[in-house]
Amino acid sequence: MSEKQKRPGAGVRLRNYFLTGLIIVAPVFITAYLTWTFIGWVDGWVKPYIPALYNPDYYLPFAVPGFGLLTALVLITLIGFLTANLVGRSIVAFGESLLDRMPLVRNLYKGLKQIFQTVLAEKGGSFKQAGLIEYPRKGLWSIVFIATETKGEVNHRMPEDDPISVFLPTTPNPTSGFLLFVPRKDILILDMSVEEAAKMVISAGLVSPDFPRTLPVQGKPRPAQT
């Protein structure tokens, strides 16, 4: 084969250059666009409530992007600081007692509060490990996020010992999925982080984290019990 036949044509090279540039530019552009959109959305909500005396847009001929977001972060941190003392906790408890008297609102509030406490609280050990389970049938494996040990009535009713609550995400949207209660012995713990596992789910397996073969694997599939 001649040297001329080995080299790709100009059209192929231009296409490869374009795809390479697209891979570099698209993530940067989308990230910047989403970040800018989020800042503008928060500013649009917060800035109208900021007194003109403290709003830099009142003194400058242009709007200051991100000032509303910064104000919201400061206010949320201040509310958390005030709630940490006895007076703040008393006010929150009084407000929750009022919400508890509203049939529809109390269910929504309690559900959202429990979700945020589980996801954001430091005491929550949610989704700190990724694993594999045989799903939807034996011989097929799916990535799951390890949530916590199963408690309460579910733990009492399950015939298997030591069940674990896991979240089975869907592709390409890992925020939706299924809550499963799986015996600990049927879960294969992965070395990859939850973030790496989420990227793999989102990309439908196209993005796979590097695996150093020299490191020991935390777990291996167990042979089927007969």
C-alpha positions as CSV (number, residue, x, y, z in Angstrom):
1,M,0.0,0.0,0.0
2,S,1.5,3.4,-1.0
3,E,2.0,6.3,1.3
4,K,-0.7,8.2,-0.4
5,Q,-3.3,5.5,0.2
6,K,-2.4,5.3,3.9
7,R,-3.0,9.0,4.6
8,P,-6.6,10.1,5.1
9,G,-8.0,12.6,2.7
10,A,-8.4,16.3,3.4
11,G,-12.2,15.9,4.1
12,V,-11.5,13.2,6.7
13,R,-8.8,15.3,8.4
14,L,-11.1,18.3,8.5
15,R,-13.9,16.2,10.0
16,N,-11.6,14.9,12.6
17,Y,-10.3,18.4,13.4
18,F,-13.9,19.6,13.7
19,L,-14.9,16.8,16.0
20,T,-11.9,17.3,18.2
21,G,-12.6,21.0,18.5
22,L,-16.3,20.2,19.3
23,I,-15.3,17.9,22.1
24,I,-13.2,20.7,23.6
25,V,-15.6,23.6,23.0
26,A,-19.0,22.1,23.6
27,P,-18.5,21.1,27.3
28,V,-17.0,24.5,28.1
29,F,-19.8,26.4,26.3
30,I,-22.6,24.3,27.9
31,T,-21.0,24.6,31.4
32,A,-20.6,28.4,31.0
33,Y,-24.2,28.7,29.6
34,L,-25.8,26.7,32.4
35,T,-23.8,28.5,35.1
36,W,-24.7,31.9,33.6
37,T,-28.3,30.9,33.3
38,F,-28.4,29.8,37.0
39,I,-26.8,33.0,38.2
40,G,-29.3,35.1,36.2
41,W,-32.2,33.0,37.5
42,V,-31.2,33.5,41.1
43,D,-30.5,37.2,40.5
44,G,-34.0,37.6,39.0
45,W,-35.5,36.1,42.2
46,V,-33.4,37.8,44.8
47,K,-32.5,41.3,43.5
48,P,-36.0,42.7,43.5
49,Y,-36.1,42.2,47.3
50,I,-32.8,43.9,48.0
51,P,-33.2,47.5,49.1
52,A,-31.8,50.0,46.6
53,L,-29.4,51.3,49.3
54,Y,-27.6,48.0,49.3
55,N,-28.1,47.1,45.6
56,P,-25.0,48.0,43.5
57,D,-27.2,48.1,40.4
58,Y,-28.8,51.2,41.8
59,Y,-25.4,53.1,41.7
60,L,-23.8,51.6,38.6
61,P,-25.0,52.0,34.9
62,F,-24.9,48.2,34.5
63,A,-26.2,45.2,36.4
64,V,-23.7,43.3,38.6
65,P,-24.2,39.6,37.8
66,G,-24.0,37.2,40.7
67,F,-24.8,39.7,43.4
68,G,-28.2,38.2,44.0
69,L,-26.7,34.7,44.2
70,L,-24.1,36.0,46.7
71,T,-26.8,37.6,48.8
72,A,-28.8,34.4,48.8
73,L,-25.8,32.4,50.0
74,V,-25.1,34.9,52.8
75,L,-28.8,34.8,53.9
76,I,-29.0,31.0,53.8
77,T,-25.8,30.8,55.9
78,L,-27.1,33.4,58.3
79,I,-30.4,31.6,58.7
80,G,-28.4,28.4,59.5
81,F,-26.4,30.2,62.0
82,L,-29.4,31.7,63.8
83,T,-31.2,28.3,63.7
84,A,-28.3,26.6,65.5
85,N,-29.1,28.4,68.8
86,L,-32.0,27.8,71.2
87,V,-34.1,30.8,70.1
88,G,-33.7,29.9,66.4
89,R,-34.7,26.3,67.0
90,S,-37.8,27.4,69.0
91,I,-38.9,29.6,66.1
92,V,-38.4,26.8,63.6
93,A,-40.3,24.4,65.9
94,F,-43.2,26.9,66.2
95,G,-43.3,27.3,62.4
96,E,-43.3,23.6,61.8
97,S,-46.1,23.2,64.3
98,L,-48.2,25.7,62.2
99,L,-47.4,23.7,59.0
100,D,-48.3,20.5,60.7
101,R,-51.9,21.7,61.0
102,M,-52.2,22.1,57.2
103,P,-53.1,18.8,55.6
104,L,-51.5,19.1,52.2
105,V,-48.7,21.5,53.0
106,R,-47.4,19.4,55.9
107,N,-46.9,16.3,53.8
108,L,-45.0,18.2,51.1
109,Y,-42.9,20.0,53.7
110,K,-42.0,16.9,55.6
111,G,-41.1,15.0,52.4
112,L,-38.9,17.8,51.1
113,K,-37.2,18.2,54.5
114,Q,-36.4,14.5,54.8
115,I,-34.9,14.5,51.3
116,F,-32.7,17.5,52.0
117,Q,-31.6,16.1,55.4
118,T,-30.7,12.8,53.8
119,V,-28.8,14.3,50.9
120,L,-27.1,17.3,52.5
121,A,-26.7,16.5,56.2
122,E,-23.2,15.5,57.3
123,K,-24.6,12.7,59.4
124,G,-26.2,11.1,56.3
125,G,-24.0,8.3,54.8
126,S,-26.0,8.3,51.5
127,F,-24.5,7.3,48.2
128,K,-20.9,7.0,49.4
129,Q,-20.3,3.7,47.5
130,A,-21.2,2.3,44.1
131,G,-21.9,-1.4,43.5
132,L,-23.2,-4.0,41.2
133,I,-26.2,-6.3,41.6
134,E,-27.7,-8.9,39.3
135,Y,-30.7,-7.0,37.7
136,P,-33.1,-7.4,35.9
137,R,-32.2,-11.1,35.9
138,K,-29.5,-13.4,36.9
139,G,-26.4,-13.0,34.7
140,L,-27.1,-9.3,34.0
141,W,-25.4,-6.7,36.2
142,S,-26.5,-3.1,37.0
143,I,-24.8,-0.3,38.7
144,V,-26.4,0.8,42.0
145,F,-25.6,3.4,44.6
146,I,-25.4,2.1,48.2
147,A,-27.8,4.1,50.4
148,T,-28.0,2.7,53.9
149,E,-28.8,-0.3,55.9
150,T,-32.5,-1.2,55.6
151,K,-34.4,-0.5,58.8
152,G,-37.9,-0.6,60.3
153,E,-40.6,-2.9,59.0
154,V,-39.0,-3.6,55.7
155,N,-35.9,-5.1,57.5
156,H,-38.2,-7.1,59.8
157,R,-40.3,-8.5,57.0
158,M,-37.6,-9.5,54.5
159,P,-36.7,-13.2,54.6
160,E,-33.0,-12.4,53.8
161,D,-30.7,-11.3,56.6
162,D,-28.8,-8.0,56.5
163,P,-30.6,-6.2,53.6
164,I,-29.2,-3.0,52.2
165,S,-31.2,-0.2,50.6
166,V,-29.7,0.6,47.2
167,F,-30.7,3.1,44.4
168,L,-30.7,1.8,40.9
169,P,-30.3,4.8,38.5
170,T,-31.7,4.9,35.0
171,T,-29.8,5.9,31.9
172,P,-29.2,8.7,30.9
173,N,-31.0,10.4,33.8
174,P,-29.5,9.1,37.1
175,T,-31.9,11.2,39.2
176,S,-34.7,8.7,38.4
177,G,-34.6,5.0,39.2
178,F,-35.7,2.4,41.6
179,L,-35.3,1.8,45.3
180,L,-34.3,-1.8,45.9
181,F,-33.7,-3.8,49.1
182,V,-30.9,-6.3,48.4
183,P,-29.1,-8.8,50.7
184,R,-25.6,-7.6,51.5
185,K,-24.1,-10.8,50.2
186,D,-25.6,-10.1,46.7
187,I,-23.9,-6.7,46.3
188,L,-20.6,-6.4,44.6
189,I,-18.9,-3.3,45.9
190,L,-16.9,-1.3,43.2
191,D,-13.7,0.6,43.7
192,M,-15.0,3.5,41.6
193,S,-16.5,6.6,43.3
194,V,-20.2,7.4,43.1
195,E,-19.4,10.3,40.8
196,E,-17.5,8.0,38.4
197,A,-20.4,5.5,38.5
198,A,-22.9,8.3,37.7
199,K,-20.8,9.4,34.7
200,M,-20.8,5.9,33.5
201,V,-24.6,5.7,33.8
202,I,-25.2,9.1,32.2
203,S,-23.0,8.2,29.2
204,A,-24.5,4.7,28.8
205,G,-21.2,3.2,29.4
206,L,-19.2,5.3,26.9
207,V,-17.3,7.0,29.8
208,S,-15.6,4.5,32.0
209,P,-13.2,5.4,34.8
210,D,-9.6,4.1,34.6
211,F,-9.1,1.0,36.7
212,P,-5.5,0.3,38.0
213,R,-5.2,-3.4,37.7
214,T,-2.4,-3.4,40.2
215,L,-4.7,-2.5,43.0
216,P,-6.7,-5.2,44.8
217,V,-10.4,-5.3,44.0
218,Q,-12.7,-4.8,47.0
219,G,-15.1,-7.6,45.9
220,K,-15.7,-10.2,43.3
221,P,-18.8,-11.9,42.0
222,R,-19.8,-14.8,44.2
223,P,-20.4,-18.2,42.6
224,A,-24.1,-19.1,42.3
225,Q,-25.3,-21.1,45.2
226,T,-26.8,-24.5,44.4
